Amino acid sequence: MNIYNETKFIMQKYDVHPNKNLGQNFLFDEVALQTIIQDLTSEDTVLEIGPGLGTLTQMMAEKAKKVIAVEVDQNMVEILEDRFKLYDNVEIIHKDVLKLDIDKIAPNCKVIANLPYYITTPIVTALLKTNIQDITILIQKEVADRLCAKPGEKDAGAITYFVNYYADASIKGIVSKECFIPNPKVESAIVNLKKLDRPRVEVKDEELLFKLINENFTKRRKTIMNSLSNSVEKEKLAEILKELDISEQARGENLTLEQFAKIADRI
């Protein structure tokens, strides 16, 4: 039985109706699934976020040492518990992953996740603050482009700077909307995040750095002088920009991560 037919069979067996509010779209394309797990080894423990019907869970259980599957939907949890009751290397946790201490439940693990758009940024943000070194996520392609852009590029957003601060990000594959049941409205992409040994730039106050970046991108069409007006007096900011040889007319969306860090340090 191919993966598409298997997915349809499981949905019929358990009378599954995908929850739109949770962004449930079940991937059945074998090439995409194999791309997601291509770097797993028999020594790996994997934290899977949003296992859904367990298609990827099963493939990982046959390849990795252990799979810890975190699922927020009670209906999916019941299916997973039934499907993997004979597996001794699959642990299922019914919880919102954002409420878990990931470093405690899955130290030294790799993360694999199929993330709906609405929760991508908070989960990526939370994961990059843990000790996890390797993260592979399946997300909306538009968001993937933003995560993998370089600071200062046209696709960059506040999340771009955050990711770039902590990790190297790359797109490993594009997944057509026809590869899911039901079909989402947009294309998806497989993104890998490799955590850096240390943040890409040194800064005295990380919280201030990201406050400035976030404030700038809420007013991205304004000049840096106007976009940061709530955080620093204009006279002081003018002095800082002059010292750093940054034009007062520059837009923050064109600044590098290093430039934002230098502004934060001088504030």
Secondary structure as the mmCIF struct_conf table of DSSP 4:
data_model
#
loop_
_struct_conf.conf_type_id
_struct_conf.id
_struct_conf.beg_label_comp_id
_struct_conf.beg_label_asym_id
_struct_conf.beg_label_seq_id
_struct_conf.end_label_comp_id
_struct_conf.end_label_asym_id
_struct_conf.end_label_seq_id
HELX_RH_AL_P HELX_RH_AL_P1 ILE A 3 LYS A 13
TURN_TY1_P TURN_TY1_P1 TYR A 14 ASP A 15
HELX_RH_3T_P HELX_RH_3T_P1 LYS A 20 LEU A 22
TURN_TY1_P TURN_TY1_P2 GLY A 23 GLY A 23
STRN STRN1 PHE A 26 LEU A 27
HELX_RH_AL_P HELX_RH_AL_P2 GLU A 30 ILE A 36
TURN_TY1_P TURN_TY1_P3 ILE A 37 ASP A 39
TURN_TY1_P TURN_TY1_P4 SER A 42 GLU A 43
STRN STRN2 THR A 45 ILE A 49
TURN_TY1_P TURN_TY1_P5 GLY A 52 LEU A 53
BEND BEND1 GLY A 54 GLY A 54
HELX_RH_AL_P HELX_RH_AL_P3 THR A 55 ALA A 61
TURN_TY1_P TURN_TY1_P6 GLU A 62 LYS A 63
BEND BEND2 ALA A 64 LYS A 65
STRN STRN3 LYS A 66 GLU A 71
HELX_RH_AL_P HELX_RH_AL_P4 GLN A 74 ARG A 83
TURN_TY1_P TURN_TY1_P7 PHE A 84 LEU A 86
BEND BEND3 ASP A 88 ASN A 89
STRN STRN4 VAL A 90 HIS A 94
BEND BEND4 LYS A 95 LYS A 95
HELX_RH_3T_P HELX_RH_3T_P2 VAL A 97 LYS A 99
BEND BEND5 LEU A 100 LEU A 100
HELX_RH_AL_P HELX_RH_AL_P5 ILE A 102 ILE A 105
BEND BEND6 ALA A 106 ALA A 106
TURN_TY1_P TURN_TY1_P8 PRO A 107 ASN A 108
STRN STRN5 LYS A 110 ASN A 114
HELX_RH_AL_P HELX_RH_AL_P6 TYR A 117 LEU A 128
TURN_TY1_P TURN_TY1_P9 LYS A 129 LYS A 129
BEND BEND7 THR A 130 ASN A 131
STRN STRN6 ASP A 134 GLN A 140
HELX_RH_AL_P HELX_RH_AL_P7 LYS A 141 CYS A 148
BEND BEND8 ALA A 149 ALA A 149
HELX_LH_PP_P HELX_LH_PP_P1 LYS A 150 LYS A 150
TURN_TY1_P TURN_TY1_P10 PRO A 151 GLY A 152
BEND BEND9 GLU A 153 GLU A 153
TURN_TY1_P TURN_TY1_P11 LYS A 154 ASP A 155
HELX_RH_AL_P HELX_RH_AL_P8 ALA A 158 TYR A 166
STRN STRN7 ALA A 167 VAL A 175
HELX_RH_3T_P HELX_RH_3T_P3 LYS A 177 CYS A 179
STRN STRN8 PHE A 180 ILE A 181
BEND BEND10 PRO A 182 PRO A 182
HELX_LH_PP_P HELX_LH_PP_P2 ASN A 183 PRO A 184
BEND BEND11 LYS A 185 VAL A 186
STRN STRN9 SER A 188 LYS A 195
BEND BEND12 ASP A 197 ARG A 198
BEND BEND13 ARG A 200 VAL A 201
BEND BEND14 LYS A 204 LYS A 204
HELX_RH_AL_P HELX_RH_AL_P9 GLU A 206 PHE A 217
TURN_TY1_P TURN_TY1_P12 THR A 218 ARG A 221
BEND BEND15 LYS A 222 LYS A 222
STRN STRN10 THR A 223 THR A 223
HELX_RH_AL_P HELX_RH_AL_P10 ILE A 224 SER A 227
TURN_TY1_P TURN_TY1_P13 LEU A 228 SER A 231
BEND BEND16 VAL A 232 VAL A 232
HELX_RH_AL_P HELX_RH_AL_P11 LYS A 234 GLU A 243
TURN_TY1_P TURN_TY1_P14 LEU A 244 ASP A 245
TURN_TY1_P TURN_TY1_P15 GLU A 248 GLN A 249
STRN STRN11 ARG A 251 ARG A 251
HELX_RH_3T_P HELX_RH_3T_P4 GLY A 252 ASN A 254
BEND BEND17 LEU A 255 LEU A 255
HELX_RH_AL_P HELX_RH_AL_P12 LEU A 257 ARG A 266
#
